[in-house]
Amino acid sequence: MQNIDASNMKYYRLLAKQYPDRKRALGEAALSEGALLLPKPTEHFVSDLHGEFRPFAHVIRNASGVLRRYIDELFPQKSEEEKRRLATILYYPKTKLRALEGEMERSAYEALLLETLGDMILVAKRVAAKYDHRKIARAFRPNRAEVLDILLLEEPSFRHKEQYVHRVYEYIVRTGEAEGYIRALADLCVRFAIETLHVIGDIYDRGEGAEKIVDALMHHPNVDIQWGNHDIAWIGAAAGNFPLLANVVRIALRYNVLSTLEDGYGINLLPLFNYAKQYVPTAPFYPRNPAPEAERNETIARLHKAISVLQFKAEGRLIRRHPEYEMDDMLHLHRMDLKKKTVTVGDVTYPLRDDDFPTVDPADPYAFTREEEEVVERLRASFMGSEKLKRHIRFIVDRGGMYKICNGNLLFHGCIPLDEAGNFRMTRFMGRPLAGKALLDALDDAVRIGVFGHGAAQQEAADLMLYLWCGTDSPLFGKNRITTFERYFIEDPETHYEKKNPYFRLREDADTAEKILHAFGLDDPRAKIINGHTPVKRAKGEHPVKANGKVIVIDGGFARAYQKTTGTSGYTLISNSYGILLAAHAPLANEADLIEENVDITSSMEFVLEYDERRLLEDSDAGDALKEKIRDLYTLAELYRTGKLRERR
């Protein structure tokens, strides 16, 4: 037994409340010892969701094809049509059952319910086979817990049990409870087909349902988030950083997706509508996803241009407060000559595509007019006053980080800044030299201060999020500069170029990947870097697996804006007890086809790593935690045996 001091005894007294006598402590230890030999729980990795709620929700419901594969395994006798129908019921039980009820005679529908109930029990048993049954049972809702527990544990093949189980099924159907039990079993299958969900950044921007994604994540029992640059923009906006606030509004206008702002978070854009009336809309500001109504597109273009000018002004003010960021190359308003209609970038002067800047004073181009100051404050108040946005951002920060080490893998969104020789790039933008893991740790602390801190420290940290969005040495951005102004106002495409950090070239090299993994304490030859951020251009022959399998990039195009260049609708990664599998997804059909025609996202799946031996729970991080619990339980039992703690019977 380990040495027990006063602080240890306090812990064991607390543990004794849960296990009040020696037999219960030893019983729990025995069950936990057995659980160590269960298969390693399955992990699910997704990245760069960009507000695309429907494909995200479907991939979560079908577990990237895992549940359909279980159906194929369990029901070889069923036709393809029957399997597809069962899969659709599993993914969308309420909607699909309602549709089937309207199509079928009552007797046929009840027969289908009886069959589906039995099928769902088999799928649920297949899913539950990897878990301690107590964990499964804790997920049951009280009103159905006892029946579900019995159905999952009973085996109809045992003598005398077939009729018993069948009679229970018949009773459930006859009393009108079948739909409820089928929904409960479907939710159970979805919940436990994947134990842990890792989101490798960029929940926000471009799509229309980011807030719905966050709602879904908040209901997931085991999720973590590695922040992406688009997430940081929203975190900064909610923390009061106006350049980032303007940036997220600008992107929403660019893609004509205002629902997250207005409907999702209740952001009041009316002050911007009134202010934008003075701007003349020009081609670069019309939405990429135009509305059918020309008048709406013109309104969007005015708003888009107005918020862009506010963003450029606000960026100038913040960057000039922080010379240590070395971001002056982002500032262009003071380099414009509106009389000559030109702007100077570097040593070259270019003609402006648009010289309509009614609120820019050449003598003080980054100053806000009185009207702009009012718009800025009202927009900031709307963002910071949104309770739902506040809840979502606090959840993302609480469950998130700059990186995560999990089961021997290193997860991060963008890059580890490197120099051309492959060394960790030394940075000083935080006021001290930082590189590699130390840089990411310091930035992780800063983001939390920006959200949870107060006073001057919170303001400094909130300002820093602009650097994380687009600074040269930001691990989330990974480029030498951002060229938003140039893309809007300069025709020459050379000015639009953003040079990537050497990491994105060197991540093809196994030695570089191993160097990064070693710096984070990962020396197992099976360790991998898993990240997103840069779309994998599958259509051009690019593969997501790099560096002899050491690096996996899973940004495959959830965002529709990228799908023409990626040639796919997203990659997801599955890590189970047999190895690591990469799934590539086809575009999601419309909702009617999903339900009526039983259409699925067809996934191709390949092993990235296949283990020589099946990995068990004892080989995982969760297993390490369980081993520690077992040691504590044995110590507690010994404290009871020696009388140092009194048993409560």
C-alpha positions in Angstrom: 0.0 0.0 0.0 1.3 3.5 -0.9 2.3 5.9 1.9 -0.8 7.8 3.1 -0.5 11.3 4.4 -3.2 13.7 5.6 -4.0 15.0 2.1 -4.2 11.4 0.7 -6.6 10.5 3.5 -8.9 13.4 2.6 -9.1 11.9 -0.9 -9.8 8.4 0.3 -12.5 9.6 2.6 -14.2 11.2 -0.4 -13.7 7.9 -2.4 -15.2 6.0 0.6 -18.5 7.9 0.1 -18.8 6.1 -3.3 -17.5 2.7 -2.1 -18.5 2.6 1.6 -17.1 -0.9 2.4 -14.3 -3.2 1.5 -16.3 -5.6 -0.6 -17.7 -2.8 -2.8 -14.3 -1.4 -3.3 -12.9 -4.7 -4.3 -15.9 -5.5 -6.5 -15.5 -2.3 -8.4 -11.7 -3.0 -8.8 -12.5 -6.5 -10.2 -14.9 -5.1 -12.7 -12.5 -2.4 -13.7 -9.7 -5.0 -14.1 -12.0 -6.8 -16.5 -12.8 -3.7 -18.4 -9.1 -3.2 -19.2 -9.4 -6.1 -21.6 -12.2 -4.7 -23.6 -11.4 -3.2 -27.0 -10.0 0.3 -27.1 -12.8 2.8 -27.5 -13.4 4.2 -31.0 -12.4 7.8 -31.7 -13.8 10.0 -34.5 -11.9 12.9 -36.0 -13.6 15.7 -38.0 -12.2 19.0 -39.2 -13.0 22.2 -41.0 -16.8 21.9 -40.7 -17.3 25.6 -41.6 -20.9 25.8 -40.6 -22.1 22.9 -42.7 -24.5 21.4 -40.2 -26.3 18.9 -42.3 -23.3 16.9 -43.6 -21.7 17.1 -40.1 -24.9 15.8 -38.5 -25.2 13.0 -41.0 -21.5 11.9 -40.6 -22.1 11.9 -36.8 -25.3 9.9 -37.1 -23.8 7.3 -39.4 -20.4 7.3 -37.6 -18.6 7.8 -40.9 -20.1 4.6 -42.3 -19.4 2.4 -39.2 -23.1 1.8 -38.5 -23.9 0.8 -42.1 -21.0 -1.6 -41.9 -22.5 -3.2 -38.8 -25.8 -3.6 -40.6 -24.0 -5.4 -43.5 -22.2 -7.6 -41.0 -25.3 -8.5 -38.9 -27.9 -8.9 -41.7 -26.3 -10.6 -44.7 -29.7 -12.1 -45.5 -31.4 -8.7 -46.0 -31.7 -7.1 -49.5 -29.8 -3.9 -50.2 -33.1 -2.0 -50.1 -33.9 -3.4 -46.7 -30.5 -2.6 -45.3 -30.7 1.0 -46.6 -34.1 1.4 -45.0 -32.9 0.1 -41.7 -29.9 2.5 -41.9 -32.1 5.4 -42.6 -34.3 4.5 -39.6 -31.1 4.3 -37.5 -29.9 7.8 -38.6 -33.3 9.5 -38.7 -35.8 7.4 -36.7 -38.5 9.9 -36.0 -38.7 11.3 -39.6 -38.3 8.0 -41.4 -40.9 6.2 -39.2 -43.4 9.0 -39.7 -42.9 8.7 -43.5 -43.3 4.9 -43.4 -46.4 5.1 -41.3 -48.0 7.3 -43.9 -47.1 5.0 -46.7 -48.1 1.6 -45.3 -51.2 -0.3 -44.1 -51.4 -0.4 -40.3 -50.8 -4.1 -40.0 -47.8 -3.9 -42.3 -46.4 -0.9 -40.4 -46.7 -2.8 -37.1 -45.0 -5.8 -38.6 -42.2 -3.5 -39.7 -42.0 -2.0 -36.2 -41.7 -5.5 -34.7 -38.9 -6.4 -37.1 -37.1 -3.1 -36.7 -37.2 -3.4 -33.0 -35.4 -6.7 -33.1 -32.9 -5.5 -35.7 -32.2 -2.4 -33.6 -31.5 -4.6 -30.5 -29.0 -6.6 -32.6 -27.2 -3.4 -33.8 -27.2 -2.0 -30.3 -25.7 -5.2 -28.9 -23.0 -5.0 -31.6 -22.2 -1.5 -30.6 -22.4 -2.2 -26.9 -20.1 -5.2 -27.1 -17.0 -2.9 -26.6 -18.2 -1.4 -23.4 -18.7 -2.2 -19.7 -22.5 -2.7 -19.7 -22.9 -0.4 -16.8 -21.7 2.5 -19.0 -24.4 1.6 -21.6 -27.1 1.3 -18.9 -26.3 4.8 -17.5 -27.2 6.3 -20.9 -30.8 4.9 -20.8 -33.6 7.3 -19.9 -35.4 6.3 -16.7 -38.7 5.7 -18.4 -37.3 2.9 -20.7 -34.2 1.9 -18.8 -35.5 -1.4 -17.3 -36.9 -2.8 -20.5 -33.9 -1.8 -22.6 -31.5 -3.2 -20.1 -33.3 -6.6 -20.2 -33.5 -6.6 -24.0 -29.8 -5.9 -24.4 -28.8 -8.6 -21.9 -31.2 -11.3 -22.9 -30.2 -13.8 -25.6 -33.3 -15.3 -27.5 -31.1 -18.2 -28.6 -30.9 -19.4 -25.0 -33.4 -22.1 -24.0 -36.8 -20.7 -22.9 -35.8 -17.1 -23.8 -37.0 -16.8 -27.4 -40.7 -16.6 -26.6 -40.0 -14.4 -23.7 -38.1 -11.8 -25.8 -40.6 -12.0 -28.7 -43.6 -11.4 -26.3 -41.8 -8.3 -24.9 -41.4 -7.0 -28.5 -45.1 -7.7 -29.3 -46.2 -5.9 -26.2 -44.1 -2.8 -27.0 -45.6 -2.6 -30.5 -49.2 -3.3 -29.3 -49.0 -0.5 -26.7 -47.8 2.1 -29.2 -44.4 2.4 -27.6 -42.3 0.9 -30.5 -41.4 4.2 -32.1 -40.1 5.5 -28.7 -37.9 2.4 -28.1 -36.6 2.5 -31.7 -35.6 6.1 -31.3 -33.9 5.3 -27.9 -32.0 2.4 -29.5 -31.0 4.5 -32.5 -29.6 7.3 -30.2 -27.8 4.6 -28.1 -26.1 3.2 -31.3 -25.1 6.7 -32.5 -23.8 7.6 -29.0 -21.6 4.5 -28.5 -20.6 3.7 -32.1 -18.0 6.4 -31.5 -16.8 7.0 -27.9 -14.9 10.2 -28.4 -15.3 13.0 -31.0 -12.2 15.1 -31.8 -13.0 18.4 -33.8 -9.7 19.6 -35.4 -10.8 23.2 -35.8 -12.8 25.6 -37.9 -16.4 25.1 -36.8 -17.4 28.6 -38.0 -17.8 30.6 -41.3 -19.0 30.0 -44.8 -21.9 27.6 -44.0 -25.2 28.5 -42.4 -25.4 26.3 -39.3 -22.3 26.8 -37.1 -24.4 27.5 -34.1 -26.3 24.2 -34.7 -23.0 22.4 -34.8 -22.0 23.9 -31.4 -25.4 23.0 -30.0 -24.8 19.4 -31.1 -21.3 19.3 -29.7 -22.6 20.6 -26.3 -24.9 17.5 -26.2 -22.1 15.1 -27.1 -20.8 13.4 -23.9 -17.2 13.2 -24.9 -15.9 15.9 -27.3 -12.7 18.0 -27.5 -11.9 20.8 -29.9 -8.6 22.0 -31.3 -9.2 25.7 -32.2 -8.9 26.7 -35.8 -8.3 30.2 -37.1 -12.0 30.7 -37.9 -12.9 29.7 -34.3 -10.4 32.1 -32.9 -11.9 34.9 -35.0 -15.3 34.2 -33.3 -13.7 33.8 -29.9 -12.0 37.2 -30.4 -15.3 38.8 -31.6 -17.1 37.6 -28.6 -14.3 38.9 -26.4 -14.8 42.4 -27.8 -12.0 42.4 -30.5 -13.7 44.6 -33.1 -11.3 43.8 -36.0 -12.3 40.2 -35.6 -15.9 41.0 -35.1 -15.9 42.9 -38.4 -14.1 40.0 -40.0 -16.8 37.4 -39.1 -19.5 39.8 -40.3 -17.6 40.4 -43.5 -17.2 36.6 -44.2 -20.9 36.0 -43.5 -21.8 38.7 -46.0 -19.2 37.4 -48.5 -21.0 34.0 -48.6 -24.5 35.5 -48.0 -25.0 33.4 -44.9 -26.3 35.7 -42.2 -28.5 33.2 -40.4 -25.9 32.3 -37.8 -25.4 35.9 -36.9 -29.0 37.1 -37.0 -31.1 34.0 -36.2 -28.6 31.9 -34.4 -27.1 34.5 -32.1 -29.5 37.4 -32.4 -26.9 39.9 -33.6 -28.5 43.2 -34.6 -27.0 44.4 -38.0 -29.4 47.3 -38.3 -26.7 49.9 -37.4 -24.6 48.6 -40.2 -27.6 48.8 -42.7 -28.0 52.5 -42.0 -24.3 53.2 -42.2 -23.8 51.2 -45.4 -26.1 53.4 -47.5 -23.3 55.8 -48.3 -21.2 53.1 -50.0 -21.4 52.3 -53.8 -21.4 48.5 -54.2 -18.7 47.1 -56.6 -18.1 43.7 -58.1 -15.7 42.2 -55.5 -18.3 42.8 -52.7 -21.3 41.0 -54.3 -21.9 37.7 -52.6 -20.3 34.5 -53.7 -23.6 32.7 -53.2 -26.0 35.2 -54.8 -29.6 35.5 -53.8 -32.3 35.3 -56.6 -33.2 38.9 -55.9 -30.9 41.5 -57.5 -31.9 44.0 -54.9 -30.8 41.8 -52.0 -27.4 41.2 -53.7 -26.9 44.9 -54.0 -27.8 45.4 -50.3 -25.4 42.6 -49.3 -22.6 44.2 -51.4 -23.1 47.6 -49.7 -23.0 46.0 -46.2 -20.0 43.9 -47.3 -18.0 47.0 -48.4 -19.0 49.0 -45.4 -17.9 46.4 -42.9 -14.7 45.8 -44.8 -13.7 49.5 -44.5 -14.6 49.4 -40.8 -12.4 46.2 -40.5 -9.4 47.9 -42.2 -9.7 50.9 -40.0 -10.0 48.8 -36.8 -7.1 46.6 -37.8 -4.9 49.7 -38.3 -5.7 51.0 -34.9 -5.0 47.7 -33.1 -1.8 46.9 -35.0 -0.4 50.4 -34.3 -1.0 49.7 -30.6 1.0 46.6 -30.9 4.2 47.2 -32.9 5.6 43.9 -31.5 3.1 42.1 -33.8 5.1 43.4 -36.9 1.9 43.4 -39.0 2.3 46.8 -40.7 2.2 45.2 -44.1 -1.6 44.6 -43.5 -2.2 48.4 -43.4 -3.0 50.0 -46.7 -5.4 52.9 -46.1 -2.5 55.4 -45.4 -0.8 54.1 -48.6 -3.7 55.1 -50.8 -3.6 58.1 -53.1 -7.3 58.7 -53.7 -6.7 61.5 -56.1 -4.5 59.3 -58.3 -6.7 56.3 -57.5 -3.6 54.2 -56.5 -2.2 52.3 -53.6 1.4 51.3 -52.8 2.1 47.8 -51.6 5.8 47.2 -50.8 7.7 49.1 -53.5 5.1 48.9 -56.2 2.2 51.3 -56.8 -1.0 49.7 -58.2 -4.2 51.2 -59.6 -7.2 50.8 -57.2 -10.1 48.9 -58.6 -12.4 51.1 -56.5 -11.7 54.5 -55.0 -15.0 55.0 -53.2 -13.9 55.5 -49.5 -16.4 58.2 -48.3 -15.3 57.9 -44.6 -11.6 57.6 -45.0 -9.8 60.9 -44.1 -6.4 60.9 -46.0 -5.0 63.0 -43.1 -6.0 60.3 -40.5 -7.2 57.3 -42.5 -7.7 54.9 -39.5 -9.8 57.3 -37.5 -13.5 56.5 -37.0 -16.1 59.1 -37.8 -18.6 59.8 -35.1 -21.1 57.6 -37.0 -18.6 54.8 -37.3 -17.8 55.0 -33.6 -21.5 54.5 -32.9 -21.8 51.6 -35.3 -18.7 50.0 -33.8 -20.0 50.2 -30.2 -23.5 49.0 -31.1 -22.1 46.0 -33.0 -19.7 45.2 -30.2 -22.5 45.4 -27.6 -24.7 43.1 -29.7 -21.9 40.5 -29.9 -20.9 40.7 -26.2 -24.6 40.8 -25.1 -25.5 37.6 -26.9 -26.0 35.0 -24.2 -26.1 32.1 -26.6 -22.8 33.2 -28.3 -21.3 33.6 -24.8 -22.3 30.1 -23.9 -21.0 28.6 -27.1 -17.7 30.4 -26.9 -17.1 29.5 -23.3 -17.8 25.8 -24.2 -15.4 25.9 -27.2 -12.7 27.4 -25.0 -13.4 25.1 -22.1 -13.4 22.0 -24.2 -10.7 23.3 -26.6 -7.0 24.1 -26.9 -4.2 24.9 -29.3 -3.4 21.2 -29.4 -4.2 17.9 -27.8 -2.2 14.7 -27.2 -4.5 11.7 -27.1 -3.8 8.0 -27.3 -0.3 8.6 -28.8 -1.5 11.1 -31.5 -0.8 14.9 -31.7 -3.9 16.9 -32.8 -3.8 20.5 -33.9 -5.5 22.6 -36.6 -2.9 24.4 -38.6 0.9 24.1 -38.2 3.9 24.2 -35.9 5.8 27.2 -37.2 9.1 26.1 -38.7 11.9 27.9 -40.6 13.1 26.9 -44.0 15.6 24.4 -42.5 12.9 22.6 -40.5 13.8 24.1 -37.1 11.1 25.4 -34.8 10.7 29.1 -35.7 11.6 31.4 -32.8 9.0 34.1 -32.3 8.8 37.2 -30.2 5.3 38.6 -30.8 4.3 37.7 -27.2 7.2 39.7 -25.8 9.5 36.8 -25.2 11.2 34.2 -27.4 8.9 31.2 -27.9 8.9 28.2 -30.3 7.3 24.8 -30.8 5.4 23.4 -27.9 6.2 26.3 -25.6 4.7 28.7 -28.2 1.4 26.7 -28.3 1.2 26.4 -24.5 1.6 30.2 -24.1 -1.0 30.9 -26.8 -3.4 28.5 -25.1 -3.0 30.4 -21.8 -3.5 33.7 -23.6 -6.8 32.6 -25.3 -8.2 31.6 -21.9 -7.3 34.9 -20.4 -8.9 36.6 -23.3 -12.2 34.8 -22.6 -12.2 34.3 -18.8 -9.9 37.2 -17.7 -10.5 40.7 -16.6 -9.0 44.2 -17.0 -5.8 45.0 -18.9 -4.7 41.4 -19.1 -8.0 40.4 -20.8 -7.7 43.3 -23.2 -4.2 42.4 -24.2 -5.1 38.7 -24.7 -8.2 39.7 -26.7 -6.0 41.9 -29.0 -3.6 39.0 -29.5 -6.4 37.0 -31.1 -6.0 39.2 -34.2 -2.5 37.9 -34.5 -3.7 34.3 -34.1 -6.2 34.9 -36.9 -3.6 36.3 -39.4 -0.2 36.9 -37.9 3.0 35.5 -39.6 3.9 33.1 -36.8 0.4 32.1 -35.8 0.1 28.3 -35.7 -3.5 28.7 -36.7 -2.8 30.8 -39.8 0.4 29.5 -41.1 1.1 32.1 -43.8 3.4 35.1 -44.0 0.5 37.6 -44.4 -3.2 37.9 -45.2 -4.2 39.8 -48.4 -7.8 40.7 -47.8 -7.4 44.3 -48.9 -5.4 43.3 -52.0 -8.1 40.8 -53.1 -10.8 43.5 -53.0 -9.0 46.5 -54.4 -6.0 45.4 -56.5 -6.4 43.5 -59.8 -2.9 42.1 -60.0 -3.1 38.5 -58.7 0.5 38.6 -57.5 -0.5 40.8 -54.7 -3.0 38.2 -53.6 -0.4 35.5 -52.9 0.0 34.3 -49.3 3.2 32.3 -48.7 2.7 29.3 -46.5 4.9 28.5 -43.5 7.6 25.8 -44.4 5.7 23.4 -42.2 3.2 22.7 -45.0 6.1 21.6 -47.3 8.1 19.9 -44.6 5.2 17.9 -43.2 5.7 15.6 -46.2 9.0 14.5 -44.6 9.0 11.7 -42.0 12.0 13.1 -40.1 10.3 16.4 -39.6 7.2 14.8 -38.4 9.1 12.7 -35.9 11.0 15.8 -34.7 7.7 17.5 -34.0 6.2 14.4 -32.3 9.3 14.0 -30.1 9.1 17.7 -29.1 5.6 16.9 -27.7 6.8 13.8 -25.9 5.5 11.3 -28.5 8.2 8.7 -29.4 6.0 5.7 -30.2 6.6 4.7 -33.9 2.8 4.5 -34.3 2.3 8.2 -33.2 0.8 10.5 -35.8 0.1 14.2 -36.4 -3.6 14.8 -37.3 -4.5 18.2 -38.5 -6.7 20.1 -41.0 -6.7 23.8 -42.2 -5.5 23.2 -45.7 -8.0 21.5 -48.1 -6.6 18.2 -49.6 -7.0 18.6 -53.3 -8.0 15.0 -54.1 -9.1 16.0 -57.6 -5.5 16.9 -58.4 -4.0 13.7 -56.9 -3.2 14.9 -53.5 -3.5 12.4 -50.7 -4.3 13.2 -47.0 -1.7 10.8 -45.7 1.8 12.2 -45.7 5.3 11.6 -44.3 5.1 7.8 -44.7 1.9 7.8 -42.6 3.2 10.1 -39.9 0.9 13.0 -40.8 -2.8 12.9 -41.7 -4.6 16.0 -43.0 -8.4 15.6 -42.8 -9.6 18.9 -44.3 -11.4 17.4 -47.3 -14.1 19.8 -48.1 -17.1 19.9 -45.7 -17.4 23.5 -46.9 -19.1 23.6 -50.2 -16.9 26.5 -51.2 -13.9 24.1 -51.4 -15.5 21.0 -53.0 -14.7 21.9 -56.6 -11.0 21.9 -55.7 -11.0 19.0 -53.2 -13.1 16.6 -55.3 -14.7 15.3 -52.1 -17.2 16.4 -49.4 -14.9 15.8 -46.4 -12.6 13.4 -44.8 -13.1 11.9 -41.4 -10.8 9.6 -39.4 -11.7 6.7 -37.3 -9.3 5.2 -34.7 -10.6 1.8 -33.3 -9.0 -1.2 -31.7 -7.9 -2.6 -35.1 -6.1 0.6 -36.4 -6.8 4.0 -38.0 -9.1 4.3 -41.0 -9.6 7.2 -43.3 -13.1 7.8 -44.7 -13.8 10.0 -47.8 -17.4 11.2 -48.2 -19.5 11.9 -51.2 -21.9 15.0 -51.3 -24.9 14.8 -49.1 -28.3 14.5 -50.9 -31.1 16.8 -50.2 -33.3 16.0 -47.1 -36.2 14.5 -49.1 -33.9 12.0 -50.8 -32.2 11.1 -47.5 -35.5 10.0 -46.0 -37.6 8.9 -49.0 -34.9 7.2 -51.1 -32.7 6.1 -48.2 -29.7 7.9 -49.6 -26.5 7.8 -47.5 -23.2 9.6 -47.8 -21.3 6.8 -49.6 -17.9 6.5 -47.9 -14.7 4.9 -49.2 -12.6 3.7 -46.3 -9.0 2.6 -46.1 -6.6 1.7 -43.3 -4.0 4.3 -42.6 -2.5 2.1 -39.9 -3.4 -1.5 -39.1 -2.2 -2.8 -35.7 -0.4 -6.1 -35.5 -2.5 -6.9 -32.5 -5.9 -5.6 -31.5 -5.5 -2.7 -29.0 -7.4 -2.9 -25.8 -8.6 -0.3 -23.3 -5.5 -0.9 -21.2 -3.4 0.4 -24.1 -5.2 3.8 -24.2 -5.2 7.0 -22.2 -8.6 5.9 -20.7 -6.9 2.7 -19.7 -4.2 4.6 -17.8 -6.8 6.5 -15.9 -8.7 3.3 -15.1 -5.4 1.6 -13.8 -5.0 4.6 -11.5 -8.5 4.1 -10.2 -7.9 0.4 -9.6 -4.8 1.2 -7.6 -6.9 3.7 -5.5 -9.6 1.1 -5.0 -7.1 -1.5 -3.7 -5.6 1.1 -1.4 -9.1 2.0 -0.1 -9.8 -1.7 0.5 -6.6 -2.0 2.5 -7.5 1.0 4.5 -10.8 -0.7 5.4 -9.0 -4.0 6.2 -6.5 -2.3 8.6 -9.2 -0.2 10.3 -7.7 3.1 9.2 -11.1 3.8 7.6 -14.4 2.6 9.1 -16.8 0.7 6.8 -20.4 1.9 6.4 -22.7 -1.1 5.7 
